[in-house]
Amino acid sequence: MPHHPANPPRLDETDRRILRALQRNGRITNAALSEEIGMAASPCLRRLKALEEDGIIAGYRAELNRRALGHGVEAYAFVKLSQSDPDWRTRLVEKLKSFEEVISCQAMTGECDLLVHIVADDIEAYGEFAMQRLLTLPGVADMRSSFVLATIKADEGWPV
């Protein structure tokens, strides 16, 4: 059963080395992982399975190149919501989850209510998505966009 965030599990340095290695290469074999961290294969596998069962390792996936997929535009939309009845929130969340252009979405404090990470093939496709789909969602009062010009530091995983 996954640990509750208020009661995080204690990780020793071996767990941390396993997690760092997996964030660099999620496809590493157990034999290569055990060699990299300096541990026999069987206890290494037990540690790995425990990290998965504890919910520390949430899953595995491939890292894709957005440009190679034809997504030439990456942007963040800062969305302000109107104060209204709570029924629209459920519809809004479900619609946002269904848009393949939406990479991630966070509820925020501060100047915007939602931070929406979006990719599109080009600026025209982004404009169409923003105007025809995002701004027409129930409860959306206002939106502004910022476009990614360059990635200074890519997501390299969580500090462990």
Backbone as a chain_set.jsonl record, in Angstrom:
{"seq": "MPHHPANPPRLDETDRRILRALQRNGRITNAALSEEIGMAASPCLRRLKALEEDGIIAGYRAELNRRALGHGVEAYAFVKLSQSDPDWRTRLVEKLKSFEEVISCQAMTGECDLLVHIVADDIEAYGEFAMQRLLTLPGVADMRSSFVLATIKADEGWPV", "coords": {"N": [[0.836, -1.17, 0.0], [0.601, 2.233, -0.871], [2.545, 4.811, 0.688], [1.403, 7.487, 2.775], [1.711, 10.953, 1.984], [2.234, 12.567, 4.246], [3.541, 10.9, 5.883], [6.22, 9.949, 4.938], [8.135, 7.206, 3.557], [11.165, 5.884, 4.935], [14.122, 6.265, 3.255], [17.073, 4.594, 2.462], [20.561, 4.979, 1.566], [21.059, 3.085, -0.432], [18.494, 2.624, -1.532], [18.123, 5.168, -2.583], [20.187, 5.264, -4.512], [19.259, 3.305, -6.268], [16.873, 4.524, -7.138], [17.875, 6.87, -8.376], [19.372, 5.715, -10.462], [17.349, 4.424, -11.926], [15.856, 6.626, -12.745], [17.592, 7.738, -14.556], [17.746, 5.688, -16.43], [15.178, 3.924, -17.197], [14.859, 1.428, -18.302], [16.823, -0.245, -17.51], [18.387, -3.353, -16.857], [17.866, -5.721, -14.192], [20.216, -7.028, -13.532], [22.207, -5.246, -14.504], [21.514, -3.006, -13.016], [21.933, -3.905, -10.364], [24.675, -4.299, -10.481], [25.533, -1.678, -10.981], [24.827, -0.345, -8.597], [26.188, -1.779, -6.761], [25.363, -4.208, -5.488], [24.111, -7.493, -4.816], [22.145, -9.325, -7.217], [19.636, -10.512, -6.418], [18.834, -9.368, -3.789], [18.743, -6.74, -4.706], [16.644, -6.762, -6.538], [14.571, -7.342, -4.733], [14.573, -4.968, -3.239], [13.872, -3.153, -5.258], [11.273, -4.068, -5.93], [9.995, -3.544, -3.484], [10.135, -0.745, -3.431], [8.439, -0.205, -5.55], [6.017, -1.348, -4.588], [5.583, 0.273, -2.362], [4.802, 2.549, -3.596], [6.592, 4.483, -4.283], [8.033, 4.248, -6.634], [6.201, 5.014, -9.236], [5.599, 4.166, -11.779], [6.594, 3.213, -15.152], [7.82, 4.613, -18.174], [8.292, 5.597, -21.631], [10.438, 8.223, -22.724], [9.591, 10.717, -24.886], [10.373, 12.504, -27.933], [9.163, 15.558, -28.566], [9.374, 17.227, -30.834], [10.165, 15.461, -32.858], [7.831, 14.118, -33.092], [6.297, 15.927, -34.352], [5.289, 18.085, -32.97], [5.62, 21.26, -32.882], [5.209, 23.43, -31.257], [5.274, 24.415, -27.912], [3.645, 25.26, -24.979], [2.519, 27.158, -22.104], [-0.506, 27.616, -20.534], [-2.078, 30.003, -18.628], [-4.712, 29.889, -16.639], [-7.645, 31.479, -15.585], [-10.374, 30.932, -13.477], [-13.935, 31.279, -13.326], [-16.011, 32.185, -10.561], [-18.351, 29.956, -9.63], [-21.088, 27.578, -9.625], [-20.239, 24.352, -8.244], [-20.589, 22.203, -10.035], [-19.662, 22.59, -12.682], [-16.958, 22.318, -12.406], [-16.263, 19.595, -12.337], [-16.952, 18.82, -14.962], [-15.184, 20.465, -16.378], [-12.634, 19.5, -15.535], [-12.749, 16.855, -16.494], [-12.912, 17.324, -19.28], [-10.459, 18.662, -19.737], [-8.698, 16.584, -19.125], [-9.241, 14.92, -21.256], [-8.22, 16.096, -23.545], [-5.779, 15.608, -25.914], [-3.732, 17.344, -26.457], [-3.091, 18.515, -24.076], [-0.58, 18.212, -21.852], [-0.026, 18.244, -19.143], [-1.702, 19.367, -16.162], [-2.093, 21.629, -13.585], [-3.653, 22.557, -10.531], [-3.553, 25.727, -9.105], [-2.227, 28.112, -6.704], [-2.338, 31.66, -6.244], [-1.837, 33.937, -8.968], [-3.078, 32.624, -11.129], [-5.558, 30.059, -11.687], [-5.334, 27.567, -12.873], [-2.604, 25.851, -14.31], [-1.739, 25.012, -17.406], [-0.096, 22.747, -19.383], [0.769, 22.568, -22.683], [0.979, 21.122, -25.955], [1.334, 21.629, -29.479], [1.025, 21.238, -33.049], [1.755, 23.497, -34.567], [1.759, 27.146, -34.485], [-0.716, 28.004, -35.417], [-2.35, 25.771, -34.967], [-2.176, 25.723, -32.204], [-3.444, 28.163, -31.588], [-6.037, 27.628, -32.535], [-6.749, 25.499, -30.826], [-6.62, 26.82, -28.325], [-8.525, 28.93, -28.609], [-10.907, 27.688, -29.581], [-11.329, 25.435, -28.018], [-10.125, 25.398, -25.361], [-10.734, 27.972, -24.203], [-13.487, 27.86, -24.346], [-14.365, 26.15, -22.437], [-16.43, 25.179, -19.642], [-16.661, 27.517, -17.018], [-14.224, 28.763, -17.461], [-12.762, 31.825, -17.237], [-10.737, 33.528, -18.108], [-7.618, 33.566, -19.938], [-4.137, 33.342, -20.435], [-1.238, 32.953, -22.442], [2.049, 31.541, -22.486], [4.872, 30.935, -24.406], [7.202, 28.302, -24.937], [10.493, 28.974, -25.531], [13.039, 27.894, -25.413], [14.413, 24.991, -23.902], [15.886, 25.059, -20.908], [16.64, 23.42, -18.8], [15.846, 20.146, -18.848], [13.296, 17.898, -17.643], [14.647, 15.873, -15.331], [13.974, 14.075, -13.483], [13.005, 13.395, -10.048], [14.504, 14.843, -7.138], [16.477, 12.731, -5.135]], "CA": [[0.0, 0.0, 0.0], [1.433, 3.433, -0.935], [2.655, 5.629, 1.889], [0.773, 8.8, 2.751], [2.763, 11.964, 1.92], [2.567, 13.111, 5.559], [4.364, 9.902, 6.55], [7.033, 9.344, 3.877], [8.988, 6.094, 3.981], [12.582, 6.203, 5.099], [14.943, 5.706, 2.189], [18.506, 4.6, 2.763], [21.365, 5.376, 0.406], [20.883, 2.081, -1.486], [17.229, 2.97, -2.198], [18.348, 6.398, -3.351], [20.99, 4.917, -5.689], [18.347, 2.599, -7.179], [15.955, 5.504, -7.726], [18.633, 7.725, -9.296], [19.715, 4.91, -11.642], [16.135, 4.202, -12.709], [15.453, 7.875, -13.39], [18.476, 7.908, -15.709], [17.477, 4.642, -17.411], [14.079, 3.097, -16.702], [14.903, 0.1, -18.926], [18.0, -0.966, -17.046], [18.085, -4.699, -16.365], [18.184, -5.894, -12.779], [21.649, -7.369, -13.437], [22.979, -4.008, -14.668], [21.198, -2.149, -11.866], [22.615, -4.42, -9.179], [26.103, -4.024, -10.661], [25.745, -0.228, -10.845], [24.712, 0.111, -7.208], [27.085, -2.582, -5.926], [24.565, -5.115, -4.664], [23.756, -8.735, -5.498], [20.925, -9.174, -8.011], [18.42, -10.899, -5.708], [18.397, -8.322, -2.872], [18.454, -5.537, -5.485], [15.288, -6.948, -7.044], [13.657, -7.19, -3.591], [14.504, -3.528, -2.949], [13.121, -2.547, -6.35], [9.857, -4.438, -5.756], [9.499, -2.82, -2.308], [9.944, 0.649, -3.837], [7.219, -0.194, -6.374], [4.864, -1.618, -3.72], [5.385, 1.439, -1.493], [4.307, 3.659, -4.398], [7.657, 5.45, -4.562], [8.119, 4.114, -8.09], [4.8, 5.054, -9.646], [5.43, 3.516, -13.07], [7.681, 3.321, -16.109], [7.353, 5.014, -19.491], [9.313, 6.091, -22.55], [10.536, 9.67, -22.905], [9.458, 10.967, -26.315], [10.84, 13.776, -28.471], [7.969, 16.219, -29.104], [9.633, 17.743, -32.185], [10.16, 14.318, -33.771], [6.426, 13.753, -33.252], [5.637, 16.985, -35.108], [4.757, 19.132, -32.089], [6.572, 22.354, -32.961], [4.893, 24.472, -30.278], [5.046, 24.018, -26.518], [3.216, 26.464, -24.279], [1.821, 27.069, -20.827], [-1.665, 28.495, -20.453], [-2.419, 30.404, -17.274], [-6.161, 29.975, -16.744], [-8.429, 31.969, -14.447], [-11.712, 30.37, -13.469], [-14.981, 32.111, -12.737], [-16.625, 31.604, -9.357], [-19.655, 29.474, -10.048], [-21.451, 26.355, -8.913], [-19.167, 23.35, -8.383], [-20.856, 21.182, -11.059], [-18.847, 22.791, -13.872], [-15.57, 21.902, -12.158], [-16.131, 18.197, -12.749], [-16.955, 18.802, -16.428], [-13.941, 21.104, -16.812], [-11.536, 18.568, -15.283], [-12.871, 15.725, -17.425], [-12.57, 17.794, -20.619], [-9.014, 18.89, -19.782], [-8.044, 15.273, -19.164], [-9.495, 14.257, -22.535], [-7.507, 16.763, -24.64], [-4.441, 15.038, -26.084], [-2.764, 18.443, -26.49], [-2.756, 18.873, -22.698], [0.433, 17.308, -21.326], [-0.279, 18.201, -17.709], [-2.494, 20.491, -15.671], [-2.011, 21.745, -12.136], [-4.424, 23.585, -9.841], [-2.531, 26.61, -8.551], [-2.554, 29.275, -5.9], [-1.723, 32.85, -6.82], [-2.473, 34.714, -10.023], [-3.926, 31.806, -12.001], [-6.168, 28.907, -11.015], [-4.822, 26.361, -13.519], [-1.442, 25.959, -15.193], [-1.963, 23.952, -18.377], [1.049, 22.524, -20.272], [0.13, 22.215, -23.955], [1.763, 21.038, -27.185], [0.571, 21.698, -30.726], [1.892, 21.087, -34.216], [2.26, 24.813, -34.952], [1.088, 28.246, -33.793], [-2.119, 28.019, -35.841], [-3.033, 24.692, -34.239], [-2.298, 26.171, -30.812], [-4.487, 29.192, -31.55], [-7.34, 26.967, -32.676], [-7.015, 24.776, -29.583], [-6.876, 27.781, -27.242], [-9.749, 29.701, -28.837], [-12.095, 26.865, -29.823], [-11.543, 24.353, -27.061], [-9.783, 25.751, -23.986], [-11.497, 29.139, -23.733], [-14.924, 27.583, -24.333], [-14.691, 25.224, -21.35], [-17.262, 25.787, -18.596], [-15.957, 28.073, -15.879], [-13.002, 29.484, -17.824], [-13.032, 33.253, -17.351], [-9.66, 34.215, -18.821], [-6.451, 32.742, -20.174], [-3.0, 33.924, -21.152], [-0.292, 31.903, -22.833], [3.474, 31.793, -22.636], [5.428, 29.911, -25.275], [8.547, 27.846, -24.615], [11.466, 29.331, -26.559], [14.13, 26.923, -25.297], [14.431, 24.255, -22.643], [17.157, 25.294, -20.228], [16.905, 22.167, -18.088], [14.739, 19.206, -19.047], [12.922, 17.099, -16.473], [15.598, 14.775, -15.129], [13.478, 13.265, -12.392], [12.9, 13.992, -8.73], [15.712, 14.711, -6.281], [16.412, 11.639, -4.136]], "C": [[0.887, 1.241, 0.0], [1.409, 4.213, 0.366], [1.943, 6.95, 1.688], [1.865, 9.856, 2.759], [3.157, 12.535, 3.279], [3.471, 12.151, 6.324], [5.246, 9.21, 5.51], [7.895, 8.21, 4.399], [10.428, 6.566, 4.115], [13.361, 5.488, 3.994], [16.397, 5.729, 2.628], [19.263, 4.922, 1.468], [21.242, 4.361, -0.734], [19.59, 2.348, -2.259], [17.425, 4.19, -3.094], [19.18, 6.121, -4.611], [20.13, 4.181, -6.722], [17.45, 3.6, -7.892], [16.669, 6.426, -8.711], [18.963, 6.968, -10.584], [18.49, 4.704, -12.528], [15.64, 5.478, -13.38], [16.344, 8.186, -14.59], [18.13, 6.922, -16.816], [16.432, 3.687, -16.847], [14.065, 1.687, -17.271], [16.099, -0.724, -18.485], [17.587, -2.348, -16.534], [18.435, -4.771, -14.883], [19.662, -6.228, -12.6], [22.512, -6.112, -13.541], [22.742, -3.058, -13.499], [21.956, -2.606, -10.629], [24.125, -4.174, -9.271], [26.394, -2.536, -10.443], [25.716, 0.233, -9.393], [25.555, -0.718, -6.245], [26.356, -3.506, -4.983], [24.274, -6.374, -5.474], [22.375, -8.584, -6.141], [19.646, -9.462, -7.217], [17.959, -9.849, -4.678], [18.075, -6.999, -3.585], [17.023, -5.603, -6.015], [14.264, -6.81, -5.921], [13.474, -5.719, -3.237], [13.647, -2.813, -3.992], [11.627, -2.826, -6.194], [9.248, -3.706, -4.558], [9.247, -1.353, -2.649], [8.698, 0.795, -4.711], [5.983, -0.369, -5.496], [4.551, -0.453, -2.794], [4.863, 2.646, -2.259], [5.353, 4.726, -4.665], [7.962, 5.434, -6.052], [6.68, 3.978, -8.572], [4.556, 4.357, -10.978], [6.653, 3.736, -13.94], [7.083, 3.756, -17.439], [8.514, 5.517, -20.325], [9.27, 7.619, -22.583], [10.557, 9.947, -24.4], [9.965, 12.354, -26.689], [9.661, 14.459, -29.151], [8.179, 16.721, -30.521], [9.611, 16.61, -33.218], [8.736, 13.833, -34.024], [5.64, 14.822, -34.006], [5.033, 18.092, -34.262], [5.773, 20.265, -32.012], [6.365, 23.435, -31.915], [4.632, 23.841, -28.917], [4.721, 25.292, -25.758], [2.626, 26.125, -22.918], [0.68, 28.07, -20.868], [-1.966, 28.733, -18.982], [-3.906, 30.721, -17.291], [-6.757, 30.496, -15.441], [-9.831, 31.408, -14.592], [-12.689, 31.364, -12.868], [-15.506, 31.413, -11.489], [-18.05, 31.229, -9.728], [-19.986, 28.221, -9.256], [-20.426, 25.265, -9.198], [-19.4, 22.311, -9.479], [-19.965, 21.344, -12.284], [-17.421, 22.332, -13.661], [-15.325, 20.462, -12.611], [-16.067, 18.099, -14.268], [-15.659, 19.384, -16.979], [-12.765, 20.142, -16.678], [-11.582, 17.408, -16.27], [-12.495, 16.134, -18.846], [-11.059, 18.009, -20.74], [-8.255, 17.569, -19.873], [-8.185, 14.609, -20.524], [-8.73, 14.881, -23.702], [-6.099, 16.195, -24.764], [-3.368, 16.117, -26.142], [-2.289, 18.835, -25.085], [-1.822, 17.806, -22.13], [0.25, 17.134, -19.828], [-1.085, 19.43, -17.327], [-2.424, 20.474, -14.152], [-2.962, 22.829, -11.655], [-3.419, 24.404, -9.04], [-3.113, 27.59, -7.538], [-1.931, 30.47, -6.618], [-2.539, 33.44, -7.947], [-3.353, 33.908, -10.973], [-4.456, 30.616, -11.204], [-5.635, 27.585, -11.566], [-3.601, 26.711, -14.356], [-1.523, 24.749, -16.123], [-0.778, 23.897, -19.34], [0.49, 21.919, -21.555], [1.185, 22.08, -25.054], [0.822, 21.099, -28.378], [1.554, 21.588, -31.885], [2.527, 22.41, -34.634], [1.424, 25.879, -34.252], [-0.389, 28.325, -34.179], [-2.923, 26.954, -35.094], [-3.197, 25.071, -32.768], [-3.419, 27.201, -30.684], [-5.879, 28.59, -31.647], [-7.716, 26.22, -31.392], [-7.399, 25.743, -28.469], [-8.234, 28.457, -27.408], [-11.006, 28.827, -28.912], [-12.374, 25.827, -28.749], [-11.282, 24.784, -25.623], [-10.64, 26.899, -23.455], [-12.996, 28.901, -23.683], [-15.329, 26.605, -23.228], [-15.531, 25.92, -20.283], [-16.41, 26.292, -17.443], [-14.673, 28.809, -16.202], [-13.352, 30.949, -18.057], [-11.984, 33.962, -18.206], [-8.475, 33.269, -18.959], [-5.37, 33.588, -20.819], [-1.991, 32.812, -21.375], [1.128, 32.424, -22.826], [4.056, 30.615, -23.404], [6.861, 29.584, -24.876], [9.454, 28.186, -25.793], [12.618, 28.344, -26.594], [14.003, 26.229, -23.956], [15.822, 24.404, -22.043], [17.588, 24.044, -19.473], [15.675, 21.29, -18.245], [14.469, 18.462, -17.741], [13.861, 15.9, -16.397], [15.175, 13.879, -13.977], [13.492, 14.026, -11.083], [14.207, 13.866, -7.963], [15.504, 13.605, -5.255], [17.734, 11.53, -3.406]], "O": [[1.833, 1.313, 0.784], [0.391, 4.271, 1.056], [1.882, 7.473, 0.575], [2.86, 9.693, 3.465], [4.302, 12.951, 3.456], [4.1, 12.543, 7.307], [5.056, 8.028, 5.224], [8.338, 8.24, 5.547], [10.842, 7.534, 3.477], [13.265, 4.272, 3.828], [16.896, 6.748, 3.106], [18.657, 5.111, 0.413], [21.316, 4.749, -1.9], [19.579, 2.305, -3.489], [16.945, 4.225, -4.227], [18.902, 6.69, -5.666], [20.267, 4.417, -7.923], [17.284, 3.534, -9.11], [16.124, 6.734, -9.771], [18.846, 7.523, -11.677], [18.588, 4.801, -13.751], [15.066, 5.422, -14.467], [15.897, 8.83, -15.54], [18.205, 7.258, -17.997], [16.76, 2.757, -16.111], [13.333, 0.832, -16.773], [16.356, -1.792, -19.04], [16.565, -2.491, -15.862], [19.217, -3.961, -14.386], [20.294, -5.777, -11.645], [23.444, -5.932, -12.757], [23.667, -2.384, -13.046], [22.552, -1.791, -9.926], [24.774, -3.878, -8.267], [27.38, -2.178, -9.799], [26.492, 1.105, -9.001], [25.633, -0.407, -5.057], [26.693, -3.583, -3.801], [24.201, -6.314, -6.702], [21.541, -7.812, -5.667], [18.671, -8.721, -7.337], [16.788, -9.471, -4.695], [17.234, -6.23, -3.12], [16.281, -4.623, -5.949], [13.201, -6.224, -6.127], [12.359, -5.273, -2.969], [12.807, -1.978, -3.657], [10.809, -1.914, -6.315], [8.091, -3.29, -4.621], [8.252, -0.779, -2.205], [7.987, 1.796, -4.624], [5.011, 0.373, -5.636], [3.388, -0.211, -2.471], [4.518, 3.66, -1.653], [5.031, 5.776, -5.222], [8.13, 6.489, -6.665], [6.028, 2.959, -8.345], [3.42, 3.993, -11.281], [7.625, 4.364, -13.521], [5.985, 3.334, -17.802], [9.584, 5.825, -19.8], [8.203, 8.225, -22.484], [11.441, 9.465, -25.107], [9.982, 13.264, -25.86], [9.2, 14.001, -30.197], [7.26, 16.652, -31.337], [9.096, 16.784, -34.322], [8.463, 13.21, -35.05], [4.45, 14.647, -34.27], [4.331, 18.955, -34.789], [6.68, 20.238, -31.179], [7.245, 24.27, -31.704], [3.88, 22.874, -28.789], [5.433, 26.289, -25.876], [2.286, 24.978, -22.625], [0.882, 29.238, -21.2], [-2.093, 27.794, -18.196], [-4.321, 31.714, -17.889], [-6.427, 30.028, -14.352], [-10.406, 31.406, -15.68], [-12.33, 32.179, -12.018], [-15.446, 30.188, -11.383], [-18.855, 32.085, -10.095], [-19.263, 27.846, -8.334], [-19.813, 25.25, -10.265], [-18.463, 21.59, -9.823], [-19.549, 20.347, -12.874], [-16.735, 21.989, -14.623], [-14.289, 20.16, -13.203], [-15.228, 17.379, -14.809], [-15.099, 18.855, -17.939], [-11.984, 19.987, -17.617], [-10.551, 17.024, -16.822], [-11.829, 15.374, -19.549], [-10.447, 17.592, -21.723], [-7.28, 17.458, -20.616], [-7.33, 13.812, -20.909], [-8.604, 14.251, -24.752], [-5.309, 16.288, -23.825], [-2.198, 15.826, -25.898], [-1.215, 19.416, -24.927], [-2.213, 16.652, -21.948], [0.355, 16.026, -19.303], [-1.145, 20.407, -18.073], [-2.661, 19.448, -13.515], [-3.075, 23.886, -12.275], [-2.543, 23.85, -8.377], [-4.314, 27.859, -7.517], [-1.091, 30.299, -7.501], [-3.769, 33.45, -7.903], [-4.283, 34.457, -11.563], [-3.883, 30.221, -10.189], [-5.5, 26.606, -10.833], [-3.571, 27.742, -15.028], [-1.393, 23.606, -15.683], [-0.487, 24.874, -20.03], [-0.179, 20.887, -21.523], [2.162, 22.828, -25.082], [-0.332, 20.677, -28.301], [2.753, 21.814, -31.726], [3.698, 22.447, -35.012], [0.493, 25.559, -33.515], [-1.225, 28.677, -33.347], [-4.04, 27.21, -34.645], [-4.226, 24.781, -32.156], [-4.245, 27.116, -29.776], [-6.791, 28.996, -30.927], [-8.853, 26.299, -30.928], [-8.378, 25.523, -27.756], [-9.006, 28.545, -26.454], [-12.049, 29.19, -28.368], [-13.512, 25.388, -28.581], [-12.123, 24.562, -24.751], [-11.207, 26.797, -22.367], [-13.714, 29.666, -23.04], [-16.507, 26.271, -23.098], [-15.365, 27.116, -20.044], [-15.537, 25.578, -16.948], [-14.08, 29.423, -15.316], [-14.132, 31.28, -18.951], [-12.308, 34.892, -18.944], [-8.338, 32.304, -18.208], [-5.656, 34.449, -21.651], [-1.904, 31.86, -20.6], [1.382, 33.592, -23.12], [3.777, 29.455, -23.1], [7.636, 30.471, -24.521], [9.217, 27.742, -26.916], [13.117, 27.995, -27.663], [13.534, 26.823, -22.984], [16.809, 23.93, -22.606], [18.756, 23.659, -19.504], [14.583, 21.663, -17.816], [15.32, 18.411, -16.853], [13.869, 15.036, -17.273], [15.941, 13.018, -13.545], [13.94, 15.171, -11.024], [14.933, 12.886, -8.125], [14.472, 13.554, -4.586], [17.886, 10.678, -2.53]]}, "num_chains": 1, "name": "protein.A"}
